[in-house]
C-alpha cells in the first residue's frame, strides 16, 4: 500500500476544489489519488491526464446508466446474455440473439416478438436485450400487459389519456410481457391499438408471450382491431421473432 501524502498544497487544494465546484468530482477524485501516490510521476503527463479524464467519463456513464436502468423498471435489472444461451437444451437461435444484442433493430424502429414455453427464460432474455439498449442510452420501459392496460384505463379516468399515449410513443424500446394472459375487450383493444399505432415504424416494441403468434388474433374481442394491431406488430418486414421452446430454466441442469 502506498504511503499517504501528509497534506495537499494550497494550489492542489484549490484545483481539486474548483473541479468539484464545476461538478467534475470524478476528475477531482482521480487527481487526489495521483497526488497521494508517491510514484505518480513515473507515469507520463499524457497517461495521467488520460486516467483523470477516463475516471470522470466512467463516473458520468455509470450515473447515467443507473438512471436509465431505474426508469426502465425491469424485472431482472442484472440480466445479461451469459453462456447459458448456448446451452443446446434451450434450443435458442443464438446467432439472431447476438445480432439483436447490437440494438441496430432498435435504431431502425423494428419490433421483436418473443414466444415460447413457460419458464423458458423469455422475460430474462428480453430484459438482457433491454439492458443492451440502455447501455447505448436508449430509453426503455418494461411492463406487464395487465399493468399497461390498467395504466391506460386510469389515465382515461384521470383525463390524461392522450398524454400517456404520447409518453409511451416516445420510449425507444417498450417491452410488454405476458401478452395474451388477459382477454382484450373492446376498450382494451382500442387502447392497445393506440399504443401500437403511436409507435409503429418509429419506435421498437418487444412483445413477450407464451402463446404462439398464430393464436394472437383470438385474443382480441374485436376482429377489426385484431387485424389493425397484428398488421403493425407481426409484419415480417418490420418485426423479428424468437421462439423459446427448450428446457425450463427452473429445472436443474
C-alpha positions as CSV (number, residue, x, y, z in Angstrom):
1,X,0.0,0.0,0.0
2,X,1.3,3.4,-0.9
3,X,2.1,5.8,2.0
4,X,-0.4,8.6,2.2
5,X,0.6,12.1,1.4
6,X,0.6,14.2,4.6
7,X,-1.2,17.2,3.1
8,X,-2.0,18.9,-0.2
9,X,-0.5,22.2,-1.1
10,X,-2.7,25.3,-1.3
11,X,-2.6,25.1,-5.1
12,X,-3.5,21.4,-5.2
13,X,-6.5,22.1,-2.8
14,X,-7.6,24.9,-5.0
15,X,-7.6,22.8,-8.2
16,X,-9.5,19.9,-6.7
17,X,-12.0,22.3,-5.1
18,X,-12.6,24.0,-8.4
19,X,-13.1,20.7,-10.1
20,X,-15.8,19.8,-7.6
21,X,-17.4,23.2,-8.0
22,X,-17.6,22.5,-11.7
23,X,-19.2,19.2,-10.9
24,X,-16.2,17.2,-12.1
25,X,-15.9,15.1,-9.0
26,X,-14.5,12.1,-10.9
27,X,-11.6,14.2,-12.1
28,X,-11.1,15.6,-8.6
29,X,-11.0,12.1,-7.1
30,X,-8.6,10.8,-9.7
31,X,-6.3,13.9,-9.3
32,X,-6.3,13.4,-5.5
33,X,-5.4,9.8,-5.9
34,X,-2.5,10.8,-8.1
35,X,-1.4,13.5,-5.6
36,X,-1.3,10.9,-2.8
37,X,0.7,8.4,-4.9
38,X,4.4,8.9,-4.5
39,X,5.1,7.0,-7.7
40,X,2.6,9.0,-9.8
41,X,5.5,10.9,-11.5
42,X,6.7,7.6,-13.1
43,X,3.7,7.9,-15.5
44,X,3.9,10.3,-18.4
45,X,1.8,13.6,-18.3
46,X,-0.5,12.2,-21.0
47,X,-1.1,8.9,-19.2
48,X,-2.0,10.8,-16.0
49,X,-4.4,13.1,-17.9
50,X,-6.0,10.1,-19.7
51,X,-6.6,8.5,-16.3
52,X,-8.2,11.6,-14.9
53,X,-10.4,12.1,-17.9
54,X,-11.4,8.5,-18.1
55,X,-12.3,8.4,-14.4
56,X,-14.7,11.4,-15.0
57,X,-16.1,9.8,-18.1
58,X,-16.8,6.5,-16.4
59,X,-18.3,8.2,-13.4
60,X,-20.8,10.1,-15.6
61,X,-21.5,7.0,-17.7
62,X,-22.3,4.9,-14.6
63,X,-24.6,7.6,-13.1
64,X,-26.5,8.0,-16.4
65,X,-26.8,4.2,-16.9
66,X,-28.1,3.8,-13.4
67,X,-30.7,6.5,-14.0
68,X,-31.9,4.9,-17.3
69,X,-31.9,1.5,-15.7
70,X,-34.1,2.6,-12.8
71,X,-36.5,4.3,-15.2
72,X,-36.8,1.0,-17.2
73,X,-38.4,-0.8,-14.3
74,X,-37.0,-4.2,-15.4
75,X,-38.0,-7.4,-13.7
76,X,-34.4,-8.6,-13.9
77,X,-32.1,-5.4,-13.7
78,X,-29.0,-7.6,-13.7
79,X,-29.9,-9.7,-16.7
80,X,-27.2,-10.4,-19.3
81,X,-26.5,-12.7,-22.2
82,X,-24.3,-15.3,-20.4
83,X,-23.1,-18.6,-21.6
84,X,-26.5,-20.2,-20.9
85,X,-27.9,-19.0,-24.2
86,X,-25.5,-21.5,-25.9
87,X,-26.9,-24.5,-23.9
88,X,-28.2,-26.9,-26.6
89,X,-31.1,-27.9,-24.3
90,X,-32.6,-24.4,-24.6
91,X,-32.8,-24.6,-28.4
92,X,-32.1,-20.9,-29.0
93,X,-31.3,-19.1,-32.2
94,X,-28.0,-17.8,-30.7
95,X,-26.9,-16.1,-34.0
96,X,-30.0,-14.0,-34.1
97,X,-29.7,-13.2,-30.4
98,X,-26.2,-12.0,-30.8
99,X,-27.3,-9.7,-33.7
100,X,-30.2,-8.4,-31.7
101,X,-27.8,-7.6,-28.9
102,X,-26.2,-4.9,-31.1
103,X,-29.6,-3.0,-30.9
104,X,-29.5,-2.0,-34.6
105,X,-33.1,-3.1,-34.8
106,X,-34.0,-0.6,-32.1
107,X,-32.4,2.2,-34.1
108,X,-34.5,1.1,-37.0
109,X,-37.7,1.1,-35.0
110,X,-38.3,-2.6,-35.6
111,X,-40.2,-4.9,-33.2
112,X,-39.3,-8.2,-31.6
113,X,-41.8,-11.0,-30.8
114,X,-40.6,-13.5,-28.2
115,X,-42.8,-16.6,-27.7
116,X,-42.3,-19.9,-26.1
117,X,-43.0,-22.2,-23.2
118,X,-43.5,-21.0,-19.6
119,X,-40.2,-20.8,-17.7
120,X,-38.1,-20.9,-20.9
121,X,-36.4,-17.6,-19.9
122,X,-38.4,-15.2,-22.2
123,X,-38.6,-12.4,-19.7
124,X,-34.9,-12.7,-18.6
125,X,-33.8,-12.7,-22.3
126,X,-36.0,-9.7,-23.1
127,X,-34.5,-7.8,-20.0
128,X,-31.0,-8.6,-21.1
129,X,-31.7,-7.1,-24.5
130,X,-33.3,-4.1,-22.8
131,X,-30.1,-3.6,-20.8
132,X,-28.1,-3.7,-24.0
133,X,-30.3,-0.8,-25.3
134,X,-29.9,1.1,-22.0
135,X,-26.1,0.8,-22.4
136,X,-26.5,2.8,-25.5
137,X,-28.7,5.2,-23.6
138,X,-31.9,4.4,-25.3
139,X,-35.0,4.9,-23.2
140,X,-36.6,1.7,-22.2
141,X,-39.7,0.6,-20.3
142,X,-40.6,-2.9,-19.2
143,X,-44.2,-3.5,-18.2
144,X,-46.6,-6.5,-18.0
145,X,-49.6,-6.3,-20.3
146,X,-52.1,-6.3,-17.5
147,X,-50.4,-3.3,-15.8
148,X,-50.2,-1.5,-19.1
149,X,-53.9,-1.9,-19.7
150,X,-54.6,-0.8,-16.1
151,X,-52.5,2.3,-16.5
152,X,-54.2,3.2,-19.8
153,X,-57.6,2.8,-18.1
154,X,-56.5,5.0,-15.2
155,X,-55.2,7.7,-17.5
156,X,-58.6,7.8,-19.2
157,X,-60.3,8.3,-15.9
158,X,-57.9,11.0,-14.8
159,X,-58.2,12.8,-18.1
160,X,-54.6,12.4,-19.2
161,X,-55.1,9.6,-21.7
162,X,-53.5,11.4,-24.7
163,X,-50.6,12.5,-22.6
164,X,-49.9,8.9,-21.5
165,X,-50.1,7.6,-25.1
166,X,-47.7,10.3,-26.2
167,X,-45.3,9.4,-23.3
168,X,-45.3,5.7,-24.4
169,X,-44.8,6.8,-28.0
170,X,-41.5,8.5,-27.2
171,X,-39.9,5.5,-25.5
172,X,-37.2,3.9,-27.7
173,X,-37.9,0.4,-26.6
174,X,-41.2,-0.7,-24.9
175,X,-41.2,-4.3,-23.6
176,X,-44.7,-5.7,-22.9
177,X,-44.6,-9.0,-21.0
178,X,-47.3,-11.7,-20.6
179,X,-49.2,-10.6,-23.7
180,X,-52.3,-12.8,-24.1
181,X,-52.8,-13.7,-20.4
182,X,-55.8,-11.4,-20.2
183,X,-58.7,-11.0,-22.7
184,X,-58.8,-7.8,-24.7
185,X,-62.3,-6.4,-24.6
186,X,-63.3,-3.6,-26.9
187,X,-61.8,-0.9,-24.7
188,X,-58.5,-2.8,-24.2
189,X,-58.4,-3.5,-28.0
190,X,-58.7,0.3,-28.6
191,X,-56.1,1.1,-26.0
192,X,-53.6,-1.5,-27.3
193,X,-54.1,-0.2,-30.9
194,X,-53.4,3.4,-29.8
195,X,-50.2,2.4,-28.2
196,X,-49.0,0.3,-31.1
197,X,-50.1,2.8,-33.8
198,X,-48.4,5.6,-32.0
199,X,-45.1,3.7,-32.1
200,X,-45.5,2.0,-35.5
201,X,-42.4,2.5,-37.7
202,X,-40.8,4.9,-35.2
203,X,-40.0,3.1,-32.0
204,X,-39.4,-0.6,-31.1
205,X,-41.7,-2.8,-29.1
206,X,-41.0,-6.2,-27.6
207,X,-44.0,-8.5,-27.1
208,X,-43.4,-11.5,-24.8
209,X,-46.0,-14.3,-24.8
210,X,-46.3,-17.9,-24.0
211,X,-48.9,-18.2,-26.8
212,X,-47.8,-18.8,-30.5
213,X,-48.3,-15.8,-32.8
214,X,-50.8,-17.7,-34.9
215,X,-53.2,-17.7,-31.9
216,X,-52.9,-13.9,-31.2
217,X,-55.9,-13.0,-33.4
218,X,-58.2,-14.8,-31.0
219,X,-57.0,-12.7,-28.0
220,X,-58.9,-9.7,-29.4
221,X,-62.7,-9.4,-28.9
222,X,-62.9,-7.2,-32.0
223,X,-61.7,-8.6,-35.3
224,X,-61.1,-5.1,-36.8
225,X,-58.8,-4.1,-34.0
226,X,-57.1,-7.5,-34.2
227,X,-56.3,-7.0,-37.9
228,X,-55.1,-3.5,-37.3
229,X,-52.8,-4.4,-34.4
230,X,-51.4,-7.5,-35.8
231,X,-50.7,-5.9,-39.2
232,X,-48.4,-3.5,-37.3
233,X,-46.7,-5.8,-34.9
234,X,-46.3,-9.1,-36.8
235,X,-45.3,-7.9,-40.3
236,X,-42.2,-9.9,-41.0
237,X,-40.6,-6.9,-42.8
238,X,-40.7,-4.9,-39.5
239,X,-40.6,-7.5,-36.8
240,X,-38.1,-10.1,-35.7
241,X,-39.1,-13.3,-33.9
242,X,-37.6,-15.6,-31.3
243,X,-39.1,-18.9,-30.2
244,X,-38.0,-20.3,-26.9
245,X,-39.3,-23.9,-26.6
246,X,-36.3,-25.5,-24.9
247,X,-35.9,-26.8,-21.4
248,X,-37.4,-24.9,-18.4
249,X,-34.9,-22.6,-16.7
250,X,-36.5,-23.8,-13.4
251,X,-35.3,-27.3,-13.9
252,X,-31.9,-28.4,-12.5
253,X,-29.2,-28.7,-15.2
